[in-house]
Amino acid sequence: MTSTPRWFTDTSDGHSQWYIDRFRTMEREGVDLGGEARLVNALVPPGARILDAGCGPGRIAARLHAAGHDVVGVDVDPALIAAAEEDHPGPDWRVADLATLDLPGDPFDLAVCAGNVMIFLAPGSERAVLERLRVHVRPGGRIVLGFRTDRPYGPADLDVDAAAVSLVVEQRFATWDLVPYDDDADFAVTLLRVPE
């Protein structure tokens, strides 16, 4: 197992800036970038404490903050956190590796991992990441993960790792707007529950 996330090993030089520019351009063009945030907002009470784990340049955390939630955004890539701080003041932005995440403060009501976070982790670290997220989310809270299904780490692997760290698979959808999941889906949005 390597400790270097695939975000760094499986992408080319300049990928982080390309990613930042891509979302800035889509934002300027009026593309709907709020689907993940709408789903998360529907899952929590007003003023919830939310962890955006693998927050990238901050688009989801920013929308959740604007909706009145207490949001912490964490990403392993300092360039993405710098872009989040520049473009979206308000949330608490942190540079950290999710496999060793150790944030102070009260537990979160929900953690969200969108944008294919799980398939950009260091190979073999997925279970450690789920464990660190479980530790940071209150009993009865949720962890919501969305990622493509055509990569080496898929929904079946997630289910095994979730069970190993005492997380319960609650629901799975094919999109952030709740299209039912089936085995032909190229994307999976999974809701995990932290046991009470």
N, C-alpha and C positions, 0 to 999 in steps of 0.2 A: 504494500500500500504506500502510495506517495502522499505527502501532506500538501502538495501544491494543487490547488483547484484546477479543474479542466478549463475554467474561464481564462486562465493564463497559459496552460499548456496546449490547448486545442484550438486556439485562435491565433490570428496573425498579428504582427506589429500594427499598432494603430487601431485595433479592434475597439478598445474602450472609447476612443474619441468618435469613431464611426457610430457606435451605439448611442452615445450622447447626442450627436448631431442628428441621427435618425429620429429620435423622439422629440427633439426640439423642432425639427421640420414638420413632423406629423401634428404637433401641438399648434404650430402656426397655421397649418392647413385646415385646422378644425376637425381632424380625425377624432373619433370618439375613443378616448384612452381611459375611460372611467369604468369599464365593465367589472374589473376585479374589485375596485373600491365599492361599487354599488352592492355587489354580493356580500362583501365583508360588512358593510354598513347595515345590511339587513339581518345579519347574524348576531349583532351585539346591541346592548342597550345604549341610549344616548350617553355621551361622555365616557365611553369605554377606554380602557388602556390597551393599545394595539401595538404589536411588534411586526414591522415589515422586515422580514428576514431575507436578505438578498435584495435590498430595496433598489439597487441600480441608481439611476439619476433622480429617483424620488417621486415619480408621477403618482403612484398609488398612495404613498404616505401623505403626500400633499393634499390629495382629495379627501382623505380620511381626517386629516387635521382640519381642513376647511369645514368638514361636517361636524366639528366640535369634539373630536376624539383626542385623547392624549396619545401621541404616536412617537415611537422610536424607530428610526430607520437604520439598519445595519447592512453594510456590504464589505466584502473583503478587498474591493478595488478602491484605493484612495481617489482615483480620478473620477469615479462615479459619485462618491460622496462629495467631492468638491463641486461637481455639477449640481448635485441636489441642494447643497448649501447656497449656491449662487442663484439657482432658478426657483427654489421653493423654501424660503425662510419660514420658520415656524416649528416644524417637527425637530426632534432631537436626533441629529445625525451622528453615527459612529462608524469608524472603520474597525472591523473585527471579522475573524474567521468563525463561521457558524459551528464548526466542529469543536471549538474550544470556547464558545460563547459564555461569558460570565458577566451579566449586567447587574448592577445594584438596583435596589428599589423593590417596589411591590410587584407581585406577579401580574402578568398580562391576562386580559380576558380572552385574547385571541392572538395567534401568530399567523401571518400569511406569507407564503413563499410562492410568488408568481414568477412569470418570466423565465420559466425553465430552470429555476435555481437548482433543483435536485439533480439535473443532468450536467450541471457545470461544477459540481462539487469535486473534491479530490476523490479519485476512485477508491472505493472501500470505506469512505467516511460517512456514507449516508445514514447508517444506523446511529453513529455518534451525533450527527446533526439532529436527528429526530429526538434523541435522548436530551440534548441540550435545549431543544425547543420545549419538550415536555416539562423540564425543570423550570422553565421560565413562564409557563402558562398555568394559571390557577386550576385546581381540581374542578372538573365540570366545564372547563373552557375548551376551546377548539383550536386546531391547527388546520389551516386550509392550504393545500398545495396544488399547483397546476403545472403540468409539464407535458411535452411531446411523448408519445408512446413508441416512437421508432428508434429509440436509442438503447444502449446496453442496459440501462436501469429503467425498468418499466413498472406498471401498476402492481404486478404480482410480487416483484421485489419489494416494493413499498409496503405491501401488506405483510410480508414476512418480517421486515424490519420494524414496522409499527407494532406488531404483536410482541416482538422481542423486547421492546422498551415499554410495554404496558399501555399502548395507545389502542383505541378501539376505532376501527373503520366504521364510520357512521353512514356516509353516502358517497356516491361517485357519479359525476356527470361528465359529458363530453366537451362541454364549453362552460365559460363563466356565466352564461345566461341560462344555464340549467337544462340544456338539451340532454336527454337520457343517454347514458353511457352504454355501449356494447363493445364487443371484442374487436370490431372493425374501426373503432374511433381512433383518430390519430392524435388525440389530446385527452388528458384525464385531469379532472378537478376533483380532488379527494378531500373530504371533510373527516378529520380525525377528532376523537373526543378524549380528553384527559379524564381518567376515571375519578370519581368523587372519593 
